[in-house]
Amino acid sequence: MRWGIVLMDDWLEQIDGDTLVLVATSRLLKSVQHEYAVFQQNRGNLVWESPRVYTWYDFLAEQYRLWSRRQEHVPLLLSAIQERLLWQEALGTVIRSQTGPSIGLMDQTKASKTAQGSYMMMQEWHIAHQQLQGLDDQDGQLFAVWITEFKRMCEASGWTNAASMNAWALKQLSTIESTSQCLWLGFDLFTPAQQCWRELLVDSGMRHAEASVTEAAEPEQITKYSNSLAELTAVFSKCRTALEQNQSLRLAVVVPRLEHLLPQARRAARQVFYPAVAPLALQSNHPIYEFSLGESLGDQPLVAAALNLIAALGQRLRFDQVIKIFDCPWSAIGTSSINSKLIRGLRRYASSTFTLSYLQRQLASLDEFGGAPEEFNCLVKIQADLPRKQSPDLWRQVFSSVLDGVAWGQTCELDSTEFQQKEAWEGVLGELSCLGNIKPMLEFSEALQLLRELSNAPFQIQSSNAALQIMGTLEMAGQTFDRVWLTGLNEQDWPGQMQPYPFVPAYLQQLAGVPEANLESFYTKAQKISARIIAASKNVSLSFSGGKDELSVSRLLSVTESRIAELPGKITQAPLTVVTDSSGPTYGSVGGGSQIFTNQSKCPFKAYVTHRLGAVRVQDQPLGFDTAERGTLVHRVLERFWQVGDVQQDLIDEATVEVKLERAVDDVLEEQNYSAGDLRGAQLELERERLKELIHAWLKVERSRKEPFTINDTEKKFSGSIFGIDVNLSLDRVDHLDDGNRLVIDYKTGKPVLSNLFSERPEEPQLLLYQVALDQQDHNKNNTGIGYGVINVGKPTLAAVLPQGQDVSVIGGRKSSDCGDWTLLSQRWISIIELFAEEFNAGHAAITPSKNACRYCDLKAVCRIQQSLPEVQA
């Protein structure tokens, strides 16, 4: 037999243009190609023949394709996604033919992926599916039936799968492309299928060589850390120090459970190498370090944006989906100037869902020319023309037209990372197009789901061979470095736990020697991996974390000394200088309504954040009418009921009042435009009775007022500047009294406190503002009273402060002892409004809330008053 062992340090010397190189992982494949190119360049070669480098199954698949081109009526080799869908189709057939609680509850998508891997394992380890039949194992029996149906469907349609490549290669050995030498790199353990294939090829005359690691002594010392995050942070800090001293070093950090510790590892690496860079600003293809586990393609920003745009073709969009579509820099929709206005308008209904046609109308209403952007109109048109079902290839064309219509990826210049994302996305669309032989017809939701599944494939950026490689134990196969840190070597994480393949009885896997089920093979493989990693560099450091369970070092290691990592020295806090800064910038003019003055009174910080920074509360969407909507209905009914010129005497005839109120309620409710079948439409009938009863009670209060009145204005508008603030006000009602004075009434469905008007800083100063605005508009000083029309189910009442000559008269409350003179009281109110305006214009934003200001405030997470005032909480 022609067989040999090649040391890892010498394998490059063994390769020529006629050498076949089979590698254990896709990562090693890229590494071999790169190192061979560097090797040839160092030898002074400008041109060379590239070696044929494959992973095991890629090599078999390539040989099958070459062979099938020379044959007729050859079974089609399914891709991984095609094969997975066929497994799912076969499972559906099995479920329809059998009954059982375990079958009915099975997740068919996940089960199909698992079955695909388990069947591949059976072929590799020579476990025939007939061995599953007749066993006292429900999963095994189900899997046997499932495999039979899968094979039947393959034969009926003329398909073959990756697992069948082993058997094909043995039968068609003479057709395999001839080569003089085969070099195996990075294999820790050969399966029976690989062993059989290799022995037959050796007997046929092909030379085989296996790269073996140079024996290296295991380090005598291992460092123990308190937890995995501290361990990774310390190791990365050592890597940084080494690179600062010598930037040409090739370093590796090996993390056995990298797939589980990936978030911690990314966080630790970023904090060590880029402590001042925000996570979103950190590019994945930076030159310092590189992770072997790529993130999902669908999680990459450019591809995620594409999926969001395509998903918009669905019937309704959640608020977060709308945000992603209109805040996307890679499409023309996301770069529109009116998007921020649209989002602000939708925040009130954030718990609702939205259709594209509704969003189109909203965009048109915000545009100065009355039309939505052309790209958004294109999206709406495509949605309107969507067929119920069509082939995967036609869906691919629809998805491509969506992205082309919104100029996806064309609104800005793509960097290297984004360009690679776009190329990978084109490959995903191509894979979707090829699924027609398995899924001839798909609904939109099915096509979108398949697109998402295809986008879940790992995406690894093609970077420039970063100095620090962070990888798992398998990705380390076949590579050498200047320094290696092997982490996570506690008794729990290394070698970890055996995980037998599902659906196949564990004892069958044990008999076959599958490492995931056979304890001896499991530890033998782990020992080989440990030896390979330790031999990958002349400078290897070992470490592990004890964690809260105080774990010991792995039993696979024979280290003689465990060193406890030193804790970082205590950091002395520098003396702090406290600076009170209660003002913010005041660029530009700010306008609004009475709420500016109300918020400035309650808490200057709230006024600043709300009216200058534009903070908007995301409203909850109740099933029925909320308090604000009910209050609005009361206001509108009273506006319809009272007309300018109406007098108190009009309330004497109760029959006339009844007819007039009935008409006002009907008119207002009809304007709500809710259908009878809608939930709110049904609730309007309940609102009808509530409104009539509530306002009837209020009109009795109006009828009993001692001072006769005439309606001067309802919903009186005011637009102007009050002490430098542009305001737009709507006064509920202005009455003319028989003594020549006026009374401004503000309807309230709550329980306002009249005495608050006499305080030095009223929490509800809008009535004071109304008086100032009305006197400013009519140039009529000191003759305008103010009051609340309290309309609620408890006790409707009028609470007002009125001038009575030079005295102050109070209705429905008590007068303050220091406010007996009307002229002085009016002057005081003007001064209060002027003070609030001066504070707001100056950008005064101190966190000094009034007694009740924090009760219903939405900005506690911003001002953090509970944290800043601990003595209050105590």
N, C-alpha and C positions, 0 to 999 in steps of 0.2 A: 504494500500500500504506500502511496505517495502522500505522506503526511508530515507536517513540520510545525515547530513552534517558533514564532518570531517575537522578540522582545518589543514592547511598546515603543521604546526609544528608536528602534531600527525599522519600523514597518514602512516608513516612507521610501527607504532604499529598495524595498521589495516590489514596489509598484512600477508597472510600465503600461504602455498603451493597450496591452492584451490582458491585463489583470482585471478580474472581476472582484470588486470589494463589496462584501455584504456587511452591513452595520446594524447594530441593535436598535438605534433610535433615529428619528428624523433629525434631531439636533446634532448627533454625531455625524450624520451625512453631510450637513452644511459645514461642520468643522473640518472633516476630511477634505472636502473640496477646497476650502480656504487654505488649510495648511499645505496641501499639495501644490497649490499655486504659489505660495510663498517659498516653498522648497525649490521649485523650478526657477523662480526669479533669483534666489540666492545663488543658484548654480550658473547664473548668467544667461539663462535661456529666455528668448523673447517669444517663442512659439513652442507649444508642446501639445501632445495628444492627451486630452482629458481622460482620466480613468472612469470606468463604468462603476458608479457607486449607487447601491440600492439598499433599501431596507428589505427584509426577507419577503414580505408579501408584495411589495412593489415590484420586486424582481420577478416573482412568479406571475403577477398580473401582466407585466411587460412582455414576458415570454409567451404568454397566452395570446396576447394581442398580435404579436409577430407571427405566431403559428396560425391564428384564425384568418389572417389576410391571405394565406396560401390555400385555404380550404373553402369548401362550399357548405352552406347550411350548418354553420358552427353556432352553438348556443351563445347568446349574448351575455357577456360578463357584466353583472349588475354593479353599479356603484354602491358605496356604503349606504347612502340615503335611500336608493332604490330598494336595496335588500332589506333595510329596516321597515319600509312601507309594506313590502311583501310579507314580512313576518307579521305585521299588524293585520294585513288582510287575512292571512292564514289563521290568526288567533280569532278574528271575527267569525270565520267559518266554524271553528271549533266550538266557540261559545254558543252559536246558534244551534249546534247539533247536540250540545250537552247542557245539563242543568246542575247547578251547585252554587252554594253561597259564596265560596271562595272565588269562583270564576266570575260571577256577576259583579263583585266588588273590585276586580282587578283593574288597575290603571293600564290600559292597553298600550299607550305610547311608551311608558317607562318599561313595561314588561317586554315589549318588542325589542328595545335596545338591549335589555338584559339577556334575552334569548339569543340575540345575534352574537353576543360575546361568549355565551356559554356554549353555543354550537361550534364556534371557532375553536374554543378550548378542547372540545371533544375530538375534533379532527386532529388537533396538534398532539394530543396525548393518547390517540388511538382508543377512544371509548366509543363503541358502536351504539347507535341509538336503539338497537334491538335489546341491549342490556337494560334499558329502562323499562321495557315491557314486562309485565308480570310481577313487578316489584310491589312490595307493600309500602308504597310511598306515593301519596296523592300528587305531589308536584312532579315527580318523575313520570308517572303515568300520563299526566296531562301533557308534559313536554314531549313524550314519545308520540302521542297523537298529533301534537302541534308540528313536530318535525316531519311526520309522514305527510301532513297536509301541505307543508311548505315545499317539500321535495316534489309532491304531485303538481303543485302549481308551477314550479320551475320547469318540470318536464313538459307540461301541457303547453306552455308558452314559449319553449325554446330558450330558457335562461339558465345561467349557472351563477354560482356565487363564490366569494373569496375563499370560504372554507373548503371548497372543492378543488382548489388549486393544488393542494398537496397530492391528492390522488391523481389528478391529471398529470402533474409533473413526473410522477413515477411511471405512468403508462407511456408518456411521450418523451422519455429520457433522450432518445436519439434525435429528437427535433429541437432540443434545447440548444441555443446558440453556443457554439463551441468556443472554448477559451483554454489557454494553457495553464492558468493558475487562478485559484480562488482564495481570497484572503478574508477571514472572518474577524471583525473588530467589535469589541464591547459586549460580547455575549457572556453572561454569567452562568447560564445554564442552557443546554440544548434540549429541545423537546424531542420525543421519539420520532416525530415526523421529520424534523430537521436531521436527526442522526441517520435515519434510514436513507434520506435523499443524499446526504453527504457520502455515505459509504458506497452507494451505487455509483456516484460520479467518480469517486476515487478508483473504484474497480474498472471504470471505463478509461482511465488514464489521466484524469485531471489532477494536477497537484493542488493540495489544499494546505493552507497554513492558518494557524490560529494565533492572534496576537496575545501574548501573555504578559502580565504585569511583572516588573522586576520586584523580586522579593525585598520587602522593606520591614525594618523592625518597627513594631508598634510603639508610639511614644509612651514614655513611662509615667507621664503626668497628665492629669485631666483637671480642668477648672470647673468648679461648681458655682452656678448663679442662682439667685433667689427665684427667678421666673424667666419665662422664655423671652419676654420683651426686653428685660435687662440683659439677657444673654446676647440677643441679636444686636442690641444697641452697642454693647461693649465690643463685640466682634467687628462690627462695621466701623467703629472708632479706630480699632487697630488697623483695619484695611486703609482707612483714610490716612493714618500716620505713615504707613508703608508707602502709599502712593505719593505723598508729599515729599518723601525722601528719594523715591525713584519712580518716575512716571511710566517707565517702560515695563514694569512688572506685570505679569499675568496672574491674577488672583482669583480664587474660587472660595465661595462660602456654600457648604452643602447642608441643606436642611431636610432631614428625613421625611417629615410630614409637612412639606412646603404647601401642598394644596390646602391644608387646614390653617397653616400659620401665615398664609400669604398676606392678609391685611396687616398683621403685626409686622411682618418683614418689610412691607412697603413703607409703613409708617416710620419704622426705625431707620431705614436707609435714607428716606427723605429728610428726617430730622438731623441725621449725621452729616450728609453731604450737601443738603440744600436747606439749612435751618431758616433762612429768611424768605423762602419762596413759597407762595401759596400753592396748595395742592393742584388747583385747576390750571395754574400757570406752568406747572412742571411737565415738560414734554416727555413722552415715553421713550423716545429715542435719544436721550441724552448720552454723552460719551463716557460717563464714568462707570455706571453699573447697568446691568441688564438681567432681567429675570427670565428663567427658562420657561416658566408657565405664562403664556400670553393670556390676556383677558379675552372675553368673548367679543367677537367682531361686532355683534349687535350692541355692545356697550360702548363702542367707540363713538365719539361725538358726531362725526359726519354720517355714519351709518345709522345711528339712533335717530338722527334728524330725518333720514330717508324713510325709516320705518314709521315714524310719527306722521309724516305726510301721507303715506300710503294708507295708514290706519284711519285717516280722516275720511276716507271713502265710506266708512261705516255709518250707521244711521245717526248716532248721537255721540257727542264728545263731552267728556268731563272737563271741568275747569282747568285741571292741571295739563290735560292734553292740548287745550286751546293755548295755554301759556307757551308750551313747547313749540307749537306751530308758529305763533306770532312773535317769538323771541329767538328765532333761528337765524344766525348770520349767513348760513349757506343756501338760503333760498330767497327769491324776490319777495315772497310773502312776508318773510321775517324781517326784511329791511325797510318795510313801508313806514312812512313818517307818522301815520295815524294809529299805529298799533298801540302805543301807550295810552291813547285816549280810549280805545276800544277796551283794553284790559281794565282800566279804571272803572269803566261803565259796567263791566261784567262782574266785578268783585262782589257787588251786593248780592248777586245770585250765584255765588261760587259753589254752593251745594247742588245747584241744578245741572242739567245737561243741555247741550246746545246742538242744533243742526247747522250744517253748512249754509243752508238757505237763510237761516236766522242771522248768522254771522255776516252773510253777504249784505243783508238789509242794514245791519248796524254799521258796516263799513261805508255803505253808500250814504247813510245819514251824516256821517262824520266828514266825508270828503267834500271839499268846496265845490266840486263839479257834480256832486250827487251820484257818483258811481263807485263801485268797489274796484280795487286794482284788477287789471286784466288777468294776472296770474291766478288770483283767487277765483275769478269767474271761470277760468279754465278748469280748476279743481271741481267747482260746482257742476259744470257741464259733464265732466267725466263721470261724476257720481250719478247724475241723472240718466246717463246712457249705459250704466252697468248692467250686463246681462245677469240672469239668475245663476246660470252655470256655463262654464266653458272649459277648454283644455288648459293645462298648465302653461303651454307656450303662449296662448292668447292672453292669459293673465300676466305673463312676463311682459308682453307688449303694452298692456294697460299700465302696469306699474312703471315701466320705462317712460310712457307718455306723461304720467303724473309728474315724475321728476323733471322731465324735459320742460313741461309746461310751466313749472314754478322756478325754472332755472336753477335747480339744485346743483351745488358745486360750481356754479358759474358766477356768483355774485362777488367773489373775492378770490385772490390768488391762493392756491392750496400749497401748504408746505409739504415737506417730504412725507411726514407721517400721514397727513390727510390724503395725499396722492396714493399712497399704498392702501389706505382704507377704501378709496374709490375703486382701485383695481380689484381688491378682494370682493367688493360688492358686486362688480360686474360678473365675477365668477359665480357668486351665489345666484344671481339671476339666470345664468347659464345652466346651473344645476337644476333650478326649478323648471326650466324649459324641458329638461330631459326626463321628467317624471311622468310623461304622458302614457308610457307603456304600462305603468303600474296604476296610475290614477287618471283615466281618460277624461273625466269630467269633474270639475271642482266648483263648489260655491265660493263666494268671495272670502268668507270667514275661514274656510279650509285652506284656500290658497295663501291667505295672510298667515295662518298658523304654520304652514310649511315653510314660508319665507322666514319666519322668526326662528324656527328650528334650524334651518340652514345657517342662519346668522349667529347661532350659538356656538359655532365652531371656533376654536381658539385662534386668536390673531396675534402673530408674533411679528414685530416690526423688524425689517431687515436693516440692522444697524451696523456700525463699523467695528464689530468685534470689540466690545467694551472691555476696559481693563479688568473690571471686577464682574465675574459671573456668579449669579446667585441661583442655585439649582437644587433639584431633588437628587436622590441617590441614583436613580436610573438615568437621568440626563447627564450625569457625570461620566457615564461609561465611555471608555476609550480615549480620554483626554488627559493631558498633563499640564501642570501649572507651576509657577515659581513658588507660590505659597498656597496652602489649603487650610481652611478652618472647617472642621467637621463638627457640627453642633447637634443638639437634641439627643444626646446619647444616654438618656436615662432609661431605666428598666421598662418604662411604659411605652416610650416612643420608638425605641430601637431594640429588636427589629419590629416591634409592634405586634399586632394580633393577626392570626391567620383569618382569611376571609374566603371561604369556599365559594365557588361559583353557584349562583342560584339555579334552581330547577333540576340540577343533577345531584343525586344523592351523594353525600359527603364521602361515604365509604368507597364508592366507585372511584372518586377522585383520589382517595388515599391509596387504593390499590394501584392506580396508574402512576402515582408519584407526583401528582400536581403539587407544587410548592405551597399553594394557598390552602391546601387541605392536609398535606402530609408533613408532620412535624419535623422529621429528619431532613426532608428536602427543603423545608422552609428555613431551618437554621443553617443548612449547608449553603444555600443561596445567599443568606444574609452575611455569613462569614466571608464568602467570596467578594461580596460587594464591599464589605469593610476593608478587606485586604487590597482591593483595587483602588479604593479612594486613598488609603494611606500610602499606596505606592505611586500615586499620581504626582507627588511632589517630594522633594528632599526636606521640605520644611512643612510639617503638618502639626496643627494644634487641635486638641480635642476639648470639648466642653459639653456640659449638660446643665439642665435646670432642675432643682429639686421640687419647686412649686409648693403649694400649700400642703401637699401630702408628704413632703420630705422624701421624694423618690431617690433611690440609689442609682449608681451607675449601671449601665447595661451589663448583663451577664456574658455578653459576647466579647467583652473587652478584658484584657489581662493587665490593665494599668496598675501600678503599685502605689501610686500617690494621688490623692485627690486634694486639690488646693481650693480653698474657699476664696472666691473673688473679693477683692477689697472694695468696701463701700466708698463712694465718692466723699471727699472731705466736706465738712459742713460749710455751707455758703453763708457768709455774713451779709446780712441785709444792709444795703447802703442807707444812710439817713435820707428820709423823704421830706421834701418841701411841699406842703399842701397849698395849692393855688385854687382859689374859688373863681370859677369862670362861669358866670350865669347868663352870658349873652352870646348870641350867635350872629352870623352874617345876615345882612338885610338887603341883599341884592334884589333890585326890581320891586315893583309895586305888587301888593297882595290885596285882593278884594274878596268879598263874601257876604255873608249875612250876619245876623245877630249872634251866631254861634262863635264868631271870633271873640266878641266881648265876653260872652259867657265862659268860654274856655280860659280866657286870660284872667278872669276873676277866680275861677276854680283852681287853676294851676297854670302858671305861665309856660311851663315846659310842654304841657299838653297843647296849648295854643300854638306854640312854635312848631312842634313836630307835626301837628295836624294841618295847619294852614300854610306853613312855609315849606315843610318837607314833603307834604302830601301823603302822610300816613293815612291809610284807609282800612277800616275794619272789614274783614271778610264776614259778611252777614250769614247767619244760619238761615236756612230756608225752612220755615215751619210748614206743617201740613195745612194749616188754616191761615187765618188772618192774624198778623202779629199786632202788638199794641200800637205801633206807629200807624199801621194801615187803618185800624179801627178809629184812631184819633183823626186821621185825614178824612174819613167818611163823615164824621161828626161835623168837622169844619165845613165840608162842601155842602152838606144838607142845610146847615144854618146860613151859608152864603146864598143858597137858592131860596130859602124861606124868607129872609129879610131882604127887602129892596130899598134903595135909597128913597127916603121920604116916608117910609113906614113909621108909625107912631105907636106908643104904648097902648092907646085906645083900641088898636086893631086886634088886641088879644082878648077883648071882652066876649066877642061872639065865638063860643067854643066850636060850633059847627063849621064856621068859616076857617078857623085855625086848623081843624082836623083835615079838611079838604086840602088846604094849602100845604100842610105838612106831608100828607100822603103823596101829593104831586112832587114835592121836593125830594122825598126819599126815592120815589120811582125813577125820577130823572137821573139822580146820582148813581143808582145801582145799575141802570141800563148802560151807563157809560163805562162800567167796568168790563164789559165785553167778554164775560165768561160764559161758556156754554153750560146748559143744564146738566149735561153728563159729567162735567168737570167737577172735581172735589170742591173747588172754591165756588163754582157756580151753585152747587147745592148749599154751600154755607151762606151764600148771599141771602137765601130765604130766612135763615136764622138771624142774619144781620138786620134784615128789614124790621123784624119785630123788636130787636134790641134797640135800634136807632129810634123808632117811634116812641118806645117807652122812655128811653133816656131823655130825648129832647122834649117830650111832653112834660116831664118833671122840671126841666130847666125853664120852660116857658111859664110855668106857674111862678117861678122865682121872678121872672121878668115882669109878669103881670102885677106882682105885689111890691115892686119898687116904689118908694115914696116920692122920689124926684121924677116927674114925667120926662120922657126922652123922645127924641126923633132920630131915626137912623140917618147919619150924615154920610157914611161910607162903609162898604164891606170889602174886605180884601184890598185895602188901599195900598197902592204901590208907592215906594220911595226909592229913588236911585240917586245917589250923590255921595259927596265926601263928608265924612264926619271926623273932624280932627285928623285929617290926613289919611283916612282909611276909606276906600271906595266900598260902599255897601249897597246891597239890593235887599230891601225889606218889603214885607207884606203884612200889613196890620189887619188883624182879623176883623175889627170893627171899631168905628168911631161914632159915638153918640153925641148929639147936641142936647144939652140940658136946658131946662126952662130958665135957670139963672144966668144963662149966657156962657157958661163954661162948657168944656168938652170932656168926654171920658173915653179913653182908649181901653178897649176890652180885649184881653188875650184869652182865647178859649183854652182850657186845660182839662184833660180827662183824668189827670192824676190828682195829687193833693199838694198844691203849692202852699208855702208858708208866707203869709202877708208880712209878718214882722221882719222877714229877711230884707225887705225893701228899705228898712231903716238902719241896716248895719253899715259899717264903714266899707265893707267889701262884699256886696251882695253876690250870692252864688248864681242868681238868675237875674242878670241886669237888663234883659231885653226890653222890659217895660220902660226902664229909664231911657234906653236908647230910642224907643218909639217916641217918647215925649220930646226928646231933643230933636229927633228927625222931623216930627210934625210941626213943632214950633219954628224950626229952621225953614221948613217949606212954606209955611203960611205967615211967617214973621209975626206971630201972635204969641207973646210971652206970658208965662205964669198963669195960664187959665186952662191948662190941660191936666185933668186927673188921669190916673192909671189904675187898672184893676184886673183881676182874674175872673173869668166866667168859669167857675168850677162845675163841670158837667160829668158826674159819675153816679154809679148806682148807690153810693152811700148817702151823701147829703148834698144835693146840688145847692150852690150858693153863689152870691156875688161878693167878692172880697176886693175892696177898692180904697184908694187914698184920693180924696177930693179936696179942692180948695173951697173954703167957706169964708168969703171975704179974705182977710189976711190970716185966718186960722186954718188949721188942718183938720179935716173931717175923715173919719175912718168908718167903713162899712164892712161888717163881717170879720172884725179883728180888733186888736188893741193898738192904740197910738203910742209911740215911743215918747218918753218924758222929755227928751231933748229935741223934739221935732215938732214944736207947736206953731212955728211961723212958716207960712207957705212959701214966701219968697226965699227964706233961708234954706228951706228944704229943697226947693227947685234948684237953687244955686249949688247945693251940695250934690244933687244928682248929676248935674252937668259936670262938676269937678271929678266925680267918680268915673264917668264915661271918658272924660279927657285924660285921666290918669291911665286907664286901661289902654287907650289909644297910644299914649306916649310910650308905655311899656312895650307894646307890641311893635310899634315903629322902630324902637331902639333895639329890637331883637332880644328883649329880656326873656330868658327861658329858665329861670330858677325852678328847681323842683321843690315848690312850697305849696302843696295841695291844701285846700280848705278841708273842713271837718269831714264832709261826705263825698269829696271829689274822687277818692280812690275806690269807692264802693262798686261802681259799674265801669271803671276805666279799663280800656283795652291795651294800655301802654305800659303796664307794670313790668313786662319783660324788657322794655326799652329803658325805662328810667331806673329800674331795679331798686325801688325805694325800700323794699323790705330788707335788702342786703346793706343798703347805705345807712339805714337807721336801725341798727340792732337793738338799741335801747328801747325803741318803741315796741318791738316784738316781745322783749322781755317783760 
